Amino acid sequence: MKRSTRPLPPVSQKRRKAAPRRADVRAEVLRRAGHRCEAIHLVPEVRCGSPFADRPALEVDELLGGAARSVEWLDPDRCQALCQLHHDWKTANKHAYLDRLAASGVHDPRSRPA
């Protein structure tokens, strides 16, 4: 079987078509969070900050990510606003973050149906 030499598009047609909805989700999540990081009390050992100029100061993060991201990225109830440093910590410590989220009295996103 001969492979195509055409490069893959940077964004799929499906993702490009959903981009306006993602922009709405992003705006809703940031508005709901008051344009502030939502992890400041969950991860107090990490100081809020956004030192990287090539990334948004507040990032909209999918709570579970991974395989669930295909559903979550268009659902504002499954997203949160995080500063860059808390987003990086959450990414590196996903299970600990979800445990803290559940212990805080917020519904555990792992138990939500996809």
N, C-alpha and C positions, 0 to 999 in steps of 0.2 A: 504494500500500500504506500503510495507516494504522499508525502506530507506537503501541505501548502506552505509557501514561503511568505505568505501575507502575515504581518504581525497581528496579534490579538488586539482588539480595540481596548483602550484604557477603561472604558465603562460599557457595560452591556446595554443593549437596547432596553431590556426590562428595567434595569437600574436607572437609566436615563429617563424613562417614562415615569418612574416613581419619584424622581427628584423634586418636583414641586410639592408633593405630599410630604416628603422628608423635610423640606424647608418649613412647612407648616408645623410639623411635629417639633422641629427644633425650636421654633419661635414659641410654641405653647409650653414646652418644657422649661425654657429659660424664663418665660413670664411667670409660670407657676413657682419657680424657685426664687423669684425676685431678683434674677440676674446675679445670684450668689451660689457659691459652691455648696452642695447639699451634704458633703462628707465631713465638714469641719468638726462636727461633734462625734461622728462615728470613728474617726481616725485622728484623735487629738495629737498624737505624736508626730504627725506630718503637718507642717505649717502650710497653709494655703499659699499658692503661688503659681504664676504662669510665666516662667522665664524664657520660654522658647518662642521667638518671633515668628517662626514658620507654622505655628499652630494657633487655633483660636484660644483666647484667654479662658473662656469657659467652653468645655467640650460636652456634647450631649452623648452620654454613654448608655448602652443597652445593659440592663441589669445582669442578665445571664450571659449574653454574647455567645460566641461559638456557633453551634448549629442552630440555636434558638434565635440568633440574630436575624435570620431571614424573615421572621415574624415580628420580632421586637422593634426593629428599626423604624417601623411605621406606626407603632403604638405608643403614644405619649405616656401611658400608664406603666409601661415597661422600660422607660428611660429616665435618666436623671442628669442634672447639670453638675459637672465636676470641674474644678480647676485642673490645670495640667498635672501638678504634683500629686493630687489625690487620685486623678485618673491613672497615672502611672503606678501608684501604690496599689490601687484596686486591681489593675491588670496583673500585677505580679503576685497579688495575694487574694485572688478571687474568692476562694472558699472562706477565708478568714473574714473578708469583707461581708459576704452574704450571711455568715453567722452573726456578725455584729449588727447587721441590718435587721435580722429576725429578732435578735435579743432586744433591740431598741423599741420593739412594739410595732414596728412596721411589718405588714404582712410579708412573709417569706416568699420572694419571687420564685423560688424553686418549686413551690407547691401550686403555682398558677398553671392552669391548663394552657397549652400552646395554641 
